[in-house]
Amino acid sequence: MTTTPSFPGALPAGTTRVIRGRILHFLRDPQFHDDGYEYWEDGALLVRGGRIVAAGAYDDLSSRIPADAELIDYRGKLIVPGFIDTHIHYPQTDIIASPSPGLLHWLDTYTFPEERRFAEPAYARAVAEFFTDELLRNGTTSALVWSTVHATSADALFAASEARNLRMITGKVMMDRNCPEFLRDTAETGARDSADLMSKWHNKGRLAYAITPRFAPTSTEAQLAACGELARAYPDAFIQTHVAENRDEVKWVAELFPDARSYLDVYDRYGLLRPGAFYGHAIYLDPDDRRRLADSGAAVAHCPTSNLFLGSGFYDFHQSDAHRLNVTLATDVGGGTSFSMFRTMNAAHKVARMGGYHLTALRMFYLATRAAADALGWADRIGSFEAGCEADFVVLDPDATPLISRRSSRSETLEEQLFAFAMLGDDRVIEDVYVMGQAVGERTVLAAAA
């Protein structure tokens, strides 16, 4: 067995790669199941053909390791599935951290003018390249991503994701009212462009399409009906939109859709609540909304850094748990203030505390991995180390900074170590990232050049 600290290129067909280190993954929600996760202090991942063959204690798996296997030794480092971001706007990459008194002002002042630029294919490609690299630098290997109203923007992100072999979902935004004329489509053109993009990209390799009405106020009833028709025509397509992000928005929706029982009900009337549908924010819901969300199988994308930055409000974990909602974790860049899932966990913990709820580190890591995979219907592909899953994972360094190192040395439990990562971590914690069993990023490039 060959031991190597370097990161070679493509493995010969049939070669087994053994990743040794502290291995953690989740099987179910640790909030409700004591056996929700598996952890091996001296563990191993056996990877072949880009997929997980086995995960477990190194000593238990050693007899299954072929003599010609390649061993990469990360002992002392923590290895977890790649993070999954369920709500992020790639066209807002360059307006992150833009000052604004609130959501609607932020959209008019920064977001819409920036999104106008994505009509130009070269501009969209440049941002998509940076965006996908930034995701990887932060340990995010899969994401549900927003493009702009332009088909060129979705094309650019799909192409950049395909080049990096990422499991990525996006869709062109649909909005035909209450937005600048330069970003407006129609019910007909929005549906036609979406169908064309689905024919081109949906289920191509590791890519998938999301039907993407921006939010109820920017779509006429005709456009929402067209979204519903698309959803029926493509039952395996994803759906993404926003719901109940702030009080002003909720009031506006009530004025625009006076016959709807609630903001969520607007979408429900058009058949947009189902498994694989993701609703960003979902702060201002009533019990009937939460019951309907749970019954439908749709998921919430909780975006804590964005909710704090825009002053939108605090997600209610007590009510979320009471209704057993499918909750996932999302950065919501550029309303969100970081690509880092650690900083997102940090904010999620504090938002939960403001509501009198203790969000454990174990659960935060679950929300950023297996919970998202389950909500996507992709638990057999990503989000864990179960046999047959795609080998997307990240290596976390407990000595990434002097402070994290000092705190890690005092960590007596897995929860304490994970909590230190969540409260103190950022992209510096990411030692390495693997996609389909292959190391990516700057270290790989340097090793190959050497």
Backbone torsions as a table, in degrees:
resi	resn	phi	psi	omega
1	MET	NA	129.0	-178.8
2	THR	-86.7	130.2	174.9
3	THR	-104.1	130.2	-178.0
4	THR	-146.6	136.9	173.7
5	PRO	-92.6	-1.5	-175.7
6	SER	-92.2	-177.7	-173.4
7	PHE	-131.0	86.3	-176.5
8	PRO	-69.7	173.7	179.7
9	GLY	-80.6	-142.8	-175.8
10	ALA	-61.2	136.4	179.2
11	LEU	-80.6	149.2	172.0
12	PRO	-58.7	147.9	-178.5
13	ALA	-55.1	132.8	177.3
14	GLY	86.0	-5.7	179.9
15	THR	-71.2	135.7	176.3
16	THR	-95.3	132.1	174.5
17	ARG	-108.8	130.7	-179.5
18	VAL	-110.2	119.7	178.7
19	ILE	-105.4	114.6	-176.5
20	ARG	-106.8	134.6	179.4
21	GLY	170.7	-163.7	175.5
22	ARG	-84.0	117.0	-170.5
23	ILE	-109.4	129.4	178.4
24	LEU	-135.8	132.6	168.9
25	HIS	-152.5	170.7	-172.7
26	PHE	-119.2	145.4	177.4
27	LEU	-107.6	-29.1	179.8
28	ARG	-162.9	-179.4	-173.6
29	ASP	-70.7	116.8	-179.6
30	PRO	-68.7	-12.2	176.0
31	GLN	-65.8	-30.7	-174.0
32	PHE	-118.2	-6.5	-176.1
33	HIS	-135.8	119.2	178.2
34	ASP	-64.7	-26.4	178.8
35	ASP	-99.8	32.8	-175.8
36	GLY	-74.5	-11.5	-178.2
37	TYR	-142.3	162.7	173.2
38	GLU	-123.7	137.6	-177.8
39	TYR	-141.7	132.7	176.6
40	TRP	-125.8	118.4	-178.7
41	GLU	-62.1	-43.4	171.7
42	ASP	-117.8	87.5	-173.8
43	GLY	-113.6	179.0	179.3
44	ALA	-150.3	146.0	167.9
45	LEU	-110.5	128.7	172.2
46	LEU	-101.3	121.4	-173.3
47	VAL	-123.5	131.2	175.4
48	ARG	-144.9	134.8	179.0
49	GLY	61.5	28.8	178.1
50	GLY	80.5	6.1	-177.7
51	ARG	-126.3	157.7	178.2
52	ILE	-75.3	123.7	174.2
53	VAL	-89.2	-41.7	-179.8
54	ALA	-163.0	156.8	173.1
55	ALA	-140.1	140.9	179.3
56	GLY	170.2	-166.8	177.1
57	ALA	-66.4	139.4	-176.9
58	TYR	-58.0	-44.8	-178.5
59	ASP	-62.2	-36.9	-179.6
60	ASP	-70.5	-30.7	-177.1
61	LEU	-93.8	-11.4	-171.8
62	SER	-58.0	-32.9	-179.0
63	SER	-71.3	-15.5	-179.2
64	ARG	-96.4	-0.8	-177.0
65	ILE	-84.3	120.9	179.1
66	PRO	-64.0	155.2	-177.9
67	ALA	-63.1	-30.0	-177.8
68	ASP	-95.7	13.4	-179.6
69	ALA	-67.6	154.1	176.6
70	GLU	-100.3	123.9	-180.0
71	LEU	-102.2	127.6	172.0
72	ILE	-113.8	119.0	-168.5
73	ASP	-99.1	111.7	177.4
74	TYR	-117.1	29.7	-177.7
75	ARG	-55.8	135.5	-174.3
76	GLY	94.0	-19.6	177.4
77	LYS	-96.4	156.0	179.3
78	LEU	-102.3	131.5	-178.7
79	ILE	-115.0	122.2	-179.2
80	VAL	-130.8	159.9	175.4
81	PRO	-57.6	151.8	176.8
82	GLY	-57.4	144.0	-179.2
83	PHE	-70.7	150.6	-179.9
84	ILE	-123.3	115.6	-179.5
85	ASP	-97.8	119.3	-171.7
86	THR	-98.4	7.5	177.5
87	HIS	-165.3	105.0	-178.5
88	ILE	-154.8	139.0	-176.8
89	HIS	-105.1	105.3	-178.3
90	TYR	-67.9	-31.0	178.5
91	PRO	-68.6	-10.6	179.7
92	GLN	-96.4	10.2	-179.4
93	THR	-54.3	-44.1	-173.0
94	ASP	-87.9	0.2	175.0
95	ILE	-114.9	12.3	175.0
96	ILE	-57.2	144.3	179.1
97	ALA	64.4	39.3	174.1
98	SER	-95.3	129.6	-174.7
99	PRO	-72.1	138.5	-179.7
100	SER	-164.5	148.7	178.1
101	PRO	-79.1	-10.4	-179.4
102	GLY	178.2	176.6	-171.9
103	LEU	-59.2	-53.8	-173.1
104	LEU	-66.6	-38.4	175.1
105	HIS	-63.0	-41.2	-179.0
106	TRP	-63.3	-40.6	177.6
107	LEU	-62.6	-48.4	-175.6
108	ASP	-69.6	-36.4	-172.4
109	THR	-84.9	-38.3	-173.4
110	TYR	-117.5	-48.6	-168.4
111	THR	-69.4	-54.4	-175.7
112	PHE	-63.1	-43.9	176.9
113	PRO	-60.9	-37.7	178.7
114	GLU	-68.0	-42.4	-177.5
115	GLU	-65.1	-24.9	177.7
116	ARG	-58.0	-32.1	-174.9
117	ARG	-69.3	-15.7	-175.8
118	PHE	-81.8	2.8	169.2
119	ALA	-68.5	-22.6	-179.6
120	GLU	-89.2	114.9	-175.6
121	PRO	-56.5	-39.4	-178.2
122	ALA	-65.3	-37.9	178.3
123	TYR	-66.8	-45.3	179.6
124	ALA	-60.5	-41.4	179.8
125	ARG	-62.7	-42.7	-177.8
126	ALA	-63.2	-43.3	179.4
127	VAL	-69.1	-40.7	179.9
128	ALA	-61.2	-39.0	178.2
129	GLU	-63.7	-47.2	179.0
130	PHE	-63.6	-44.9	-176.7
131	PHE	-58.6	-49.6	-178.3
132	THR	-65.9	-36.4	175.8
133	ASP	-65.8	-37.2	179.9
134	GLU	-68.8	-38.4	173.5
135	LEU	-56.3	-51.0	-177.6
136	LEU	-62.8	-38.7	-179.9
137	ARG	-61.7	-25.3	179.7
138	ASN	-100.3	9.7	175.0
139	GLY	83.0	12.1	178.4
140	THR	-94.6	117.8	-175.2
141	THR	-108.4	-10.2	175.2
142	SER	-142.6	149.2	-180.0
143	ALA	-159.0	151.9	170.5
144	LEU	-102.7	109.2	-162.9
145	VAL	-117.5	143.8	173.7
146	TRP	-94.2	134.4	169.4
147	SER	-101.2	-153.7	175.5
148	THR	-112.3	-171.9	178.9
149	VAL	-68.0	-16.0	-176.3
150	HIS	-83.9	131.1	175.7
151	ALA	-59.7	-31.0	179.8
152	THR	-61.0	-31.5	-178.8
153	SER	-69.2	-41.6	177.5
154	ALA	-67.0	-41.8	176.6
155	ASP	-55.2	-44.4	-177.1
156	ALA	-63.8	-43.1	-178.9
157	LEU	-70.7	-40.7	176.7
158	PHE	-59.2	-42.9	-178.5
159	ALA	-65.5	-43.3	179.3
160	ALA	-65.1	-38.1	179.2
161	SER	-69.1	-41.7	178.7
162	GLU	-61.5	-40.0	179.9
163	ALA	-64.0	-27.2	-180.0
164	ARG	-100.3	3.2	178.7
165	ASN	58.7	38.7	-178.6
166	LEU	-88.7	149.1	172.0
167	ARG	-88.7	102.1	-168.1
168	MET	-135.7	147.2	-179.6
169	ILE	-127.6	135.7	170.3
170	THR	-153.4	175.5	176.1
171	GLY	-163.6	152.5	176.8
172	LYS	-70.6	140.0	177.8
173	VAL	-68.0	143.5	175.4
174	MET	-116.3	120.9	174.3
175	MET	-156.7	127.3	-174.2
176	ASP	-125.7	15.6	173.4
177	ARG	-162.5	166.7	177.1
178	ASN	51.6	43.6	176.5
179	CYS	-153.7	165.5	179.2
180	PRO	-59.8	147.2	-180.0
181	GLU	-57.3	-34.6	-176.5
182	PHE	-71.9	-7.8	176.3
183	LEU	-117.8	12.0	-172.6
184	ARG	-95.2	131.9	169.2
185	ASP	-109.1	-162.7	175.1
186	THR	-128.3	168.3	177.7
187	ALA	-57.0	-40.1	-177.6
188	GLU	-72.4	-49.8	-176.3
189	THR	-69.4	-36.2	178.7
190	GLY	-62.1	-43.1	179.4
191	ALA	-68.4	-40.6	-179.2
192	ARG	-65.8	-45.3	178.8
193	ASP	-63.3	-39.2	179.2
194	SER	-64.0	-44.0	179.5
195	ALA	-63.8	-39.2	178.2
196	ASP	-63.8	-43.2	179.3
197	LEU	-65.8	-38.2	177.5
198	MET	-62.8	-42.8	179.0
199	SER	-61.1	-32.5	-176.5
200	LYS	-83.1	-37.8	-167.4
201	TRP	-122.0	-25.2	-172.0
202	HIS	-64.3	126.0	-178.8
203	ASN	65.2	21.8	172.9
204	LYS	-86.9	112.0	-176.4
205	GLY	60.6	-123.1	-177.6
206	ARG	-101.5	21.6	-175.2
207	LEU	-106.0	154.6	176.8
208	ALA	-151.2	162.8	-174.8
209	TYR	-110.1	145.7	175.6
210	ALA	-122.1	124.0	171.5
211	ILE	-67.7	127.1	-162.7
212	THR	-133.7	73.4	166.9
213	PRO	-70.8	131.2	-171.8
214	ARG	-58.4	-62.1	168.0
215	PHE	-164.0	162.0	-169.3
216	ALA	-50.1	-41.0	-177.6
217	PRO	-63.0	-21.5	-177.8
218	THR	-100.7	11.7	175.6
219	SER	-128.7	133.5	173.0
220	THR	-71.7	168.2	176.5
221	GLU	-61.6	-33.2	177.9
222	ALA	-63.6	-39.8	180.0
223	GLN	-71.5	-39.9	177.0
224	LEU	-63.0	-36.9	175.6
225	ALA	-63.6	-39.0	177.7
226	ALA	-65.0	-37.2	176.1
227	CYS	-62.2	-42.2	177.5
228	GLY	-62.1	-39.2	177.5
229	GLU	-64.7	-41.5	175.8
230	LEU	-61.4	-42.2	-179.1
231	ALA	-62.5	-37.7	177.8
232	ARG	-71.5	-36.8	-178.6
233	ALA	-72.9	-28.0	-178.8
234	TYR	-125.5	78.6	-174.0
235	PRO	-65.3	-18.2	178.4
236	ASP	-99.2	5.2	174.9
237	ALA	-76.7	153.2	176.2
238	PHE	-86.8	166.0	176.5
239	ILE	-132.7	136.0	175.7
240	GLN	-140.9	139.9	175.4
241	THR	-163.2	-171.5	179.3
242	HIS	-114.8	150.2	175.0
243	VAL	-149.8	136.6	169.1
244	ALA	48.8	51.2	-178.8
245	GLU	-80.3	-43.2	176.1
246	ASN	-144.1	167.0	-172.0
247	ARG	-65.9	-39.3	179.0
248	ASP	-61.4	-40.6	179.3
249	GLU	-64.9	-42.8	179.0
250	VAL	-60.6	-43.5	178.7
251	LYS	-62.6	-41.2	-179.7
252	TRP	-62.7	-43.6	179.5
253	VAL	-62.3	-40.1	179.4
254	ALA	-61.8	-34.9	178.6
255	GLU	-73.2	-37.1	-177.5
256	LEU	-77.2	-29.7	-176.5
257	PHE	-127.5	69.8	-173.0
258	PRO	-64.8	-20.0	-178.4
259	ASP	-86.7	-11.3	-178.6
260	ALA	-80.8	142.8	179.5
261	ARG	-67.5	-34.6	-176.9
262	SER	-158.0	173.8	176.3
263	TYR	-57.9	-49.2	-179.7
264	LEU	-61.1	-35.0	-178.5
265	ASP	-63.5	-27.4	176.3
266	VAL	-56.2	-47.9	-179.7
267	TYR	-69.3	-38.5	-177.3
268	ASP	-61.9	-36.1	-178.8
269	ARG	-62.4	-21.9	-178.2
270	TYR	-107.7	15.7	174.7
271	GLY	73.6	31.3	-174.9
272	LEU	-104.3	10.5	173.4
273	LEU	-107.9	115.0	-179.6
274	ARG	-167.9	168.7	172.9
275	PRO	-56.4	138.4	-177.6
276	GLY	90.0	0.2	174.5
277	ALA	-98.8	133.1	-176.8
278	PHE	-121.4	129.1	-177.5
279	TYR	-114.5	111.8	-178.6
280	GLY	-71.3	130.8	171.1
281	HIS	88.4	-74.3	175.3
282	ALA	52.7	46.5	-177.7
283	ILE	-83.2	-46.5	-172.2
284	TYR	-102.6	72.5	177.6
285	LEU	-111.9	151.9	174.2
286	ASP	-101.8	174.0	-177.6
287	PRO	-56.9	-38.0	178.9
288	ASP	-63.7	-40.0	176.9
289	ASP	-60.8	-46.2	-176.8
290	ARG	-65.3	-40.5	177.0
291	ARG	-62.1	-42.1	-179.3
292	ARG	-66.3	-41.7	176.9
293	LEU	-58.6	-47.2	-178.9
294	ALA	-62.8	-45.0	-177.8
295	ASP	-65.2	-32.7	-175.5
296	SER	-76.1	-22.0	-174.9
297	GLY	85.4	-0.1	176.3
298	ALA	-70.1	165.5	-174.3
299	ALA	-123.1	156.1	173.1
300	VAL	-100.3	132.8	170.4
301	ALA	-100.6	104.0	-178.3
302	HIS	-81.9	125.2	-172.1
303	CYS	-122.5	74.2	-168.9
304	PRO	-68.0	-37.2	-178.4
305	THR	-68.8	-35.1	176.6
306	SER	-67.7	-44.3	-180.0
307	ASN	-60.4	-36.6	177.8
308	LEU	-73.8	-45.2	-176.5
309	PHE	-61.1	-43.2	-178.2
310	LEU	-91.9	1.2	178.5
311	GLY	65.2	32.3	-172.7
312	SER	-75.3	-39.2	-178.5
313	GLY	144.7	-176.4	-175.1
314	PHE	-112.7	128.0	175.7
315	TYR	-67.1	138.5	-175.2
316	ASP	-96.6	98.0	-179.4
317	PHE	-71.1	-30.7	177.9
318	HIS	-59.9	-50.8	179.6
319	GLN	-68.1	-35.2	177.9
320	SER	-60.6	-45.9	178.2
321	ASP	-67.0	-40.0	-178.0
322	ALA	-60.5	-31.3	-179.7
323	HIS	-101.0	3.3	179.0
324	ARG	52.1	50.0	177.8
325	LEU	-71.1	149.7	172.5
326	ASN	-79.1	98.9	-176.9
327	VAL	-103.2	136.8	175.8
328	THR	-130.0	171.0	-176.4
329	LEU	-113.3	138.7	-175.0
330	ALA	-145.2	150.0	-178.4
331	THR	-86.4	-32.0	-177.3
332	ASP	55.2	32.7	170.0
333	VAL	-54.6	136.8	3.4
334	GLY	-94.6	-3.8	168.6
335	GLY	-63.1	-39.0	170.8
336	GLY	-70.1	154.6	-168.6
337	THR	-106.2	8.7	178.6
338	SER	-161.3	145.8	170.7
339	PHE	-77.4	-12.7	-173.2
340	SER	-77.0	126.6	175.5
341	MET	-70.3	-24.3	175.8
342	PHE	-65.8	-45.7	178.4
343	ARG	-66.4	-30.5	175.6
344	THR	-68.4	-42.3	174.9
345	MET	-60.5	-42.9	179.2
346	ASN	-54.5	-49.6	-179.5
347	ALA	-67.7	-38.7	179.8
348	ALA	-61.0	-41.2	179.3
349	HIS	-62.0	-43.0	-177.2
350	LYS	-71.6	-38.6	175.4
351	VAL	-60.4	-44.5	179.0
352	ALA	-62.1	-41.8	179.8
353	ARG	-61.5	-36.4	178.4
354	MET	-63.0	-22.2	175.8
355	GLY	-99.4	12.1	179.0
356	GLY	75.1	25.8	-176.4
357	TYR	-119.1	134.7	176.4
358	HIS	-97.5	110.1	178.2
359	LEU	-94.0	110.2	-175.5
360	THR	-73.0	159.4	176.2
361	ALA	-65.3	-40.0	177.5
362	LEU	-55.7	-44.5	-179.0
363	ARG	-69.9	-35.1	178.5
364	MET	-62.2	-42.1	177.4
365	PHE	-67.0	-35.5	175.7
366	TYR	-62.7	-45.6	-179.0
367	LEU	-60.7	-33.0	-177.0
368	ALA	-85.6	-2.4	-178.1
369	THR	-132.1	-90.4	-171.3
370	ARG	-64.3	-39.1	-180.0
371	ALA	-58.5	-42.9	179.1
372	ALA	-66.1	-42.4	179.1
373	ALA	-61.5	-42.6	177.3
374	ASP	-61.1	-45.5	-177.9
375	ALA	-64.8	-31.5	177.7
376	LEU	-77.5	-14.4	-173.2
377	GLY	77.9	20.7	-175.9
378	TRP	-116.1	26.6	-178.4
379	ALA	-64.3	-19.6	176.5
380	ASP	-85.7	1.4	-176.5
381	ARG	-120.9	-45.3	-174.2
382	ILE	-138.4	172.1	170.3
383	GLY	92.3	-8.7	178.6
384	SER	-154.4	-179.9	178.3
385	PHE	-110.1	26.9	175.4
386	GLU	-68.2	147.2	-177.1
387	ALA	-55.6	133.7	-179.7
388	GLY	97.6	-17.8	178.4
389	CYS	-69.1	152.8	176.8
390	GLU	-68.5	138.9	-171.7
391	ALA	-85.0	68.6	171.9
392	ASP	-101.0	118.3	-178.9
393	PHE	-155.9	164.1	-179.4
394	VAL	-127.1	150.2	179.4
395	VAL	-109.1	122.1	-175.6
396	LEU	-106.8	133.6	-174.6
397	ASP	-101.3	112.5	178.8
398	PRO	-71.6	-5.9	176.8
399	ASP	-112.5	26.0	-173.3
400	ALA	-61.5	-36.3	177.0
401	THR	-134.4	160.2	178.7
402	PRO	-56.8	-41.0	-178.4
403	LEU	-68.9	-45.3	178.5
404	ILE	-62.3	-40.0	178.7
405	SER	-61.3	-44.3	-178.7
406	ARG	-64.9	-42.6	179.4
407	ARG	-69.8	-38.8	-179.8
408	SER	-62.4	-35.5	-179.0
409	SER	-65.3	-20.5	179.0
410	ARG	-99.0	-1.6	-177.8
411	SER	-75.0	122.5	-177.9
412	GLU	-102.0	-10.4	-180.0
413	THR	-134.5	163.0	175.0
414	LEU	-61.6	-40.9	178.9
415	GLU	-57.7	-43.2	179.8
416	GLU	-63.9	-41.1	179.5
417	GLN	-65.4	-45.5	179.0
418	LEU	-63.5	-38.6	-179.6
419	PHE	-65.7	-37.1	176.7
420	ALA	-62.7	-43.2	175.8
421	PHE	-59.5	-45.4	-175.2
422	ALA	-67.6	-39.1	-176.4
423	MET	-84.7	-30.6	-172.8
424	LEU	-112.8	-8.8	-169.8
425	GLY	-88.8	164.0	171.3
426	ASP	-157.9	-157.7	-176.1
427	ASP	-61.3	-19.5	180.0
428	ARG	-67.7	-20.7	179.0
429	VAL	-72.1	-23.6	-176.5
430	ILE	-75.2	103.5	178.8
431	GLU	-72.8	-49.3	179.3
432	ASP	-154.8	158.0	179.7
433	VAL	-127.1	136.3	177.3
434	TYR	-120.5	135.7	174.7
435	VAL	-122.7	121.9	-176.3
436	MET	50.3	42.0	174.5
437	GLY	80.6	0.8	-179.2
438	GLN	-111.5	132.8	177.8
439	ALA	-69.2	140.8	179.8
440	VAL	-128.8	170.1	175.2
441	GLY	101.4	-174.6	-173.1
442	GLU	-60.3	-40.5	-177.5
443	ARG	-63.5	-36.4	178.5
444	THR	-64.6	-44.2	-179.9
445	VAL	-60.9	-44.9	-179.6
446	LEU	-65.0	-41.0	-179.7
447	ALA	-65.5	-39.9	-179.8
448	ALA	-66.9	-39.0	-180.0
449	ALA	-65.8	-34.7	179.3
450	ALA	-67.7	NA	NA
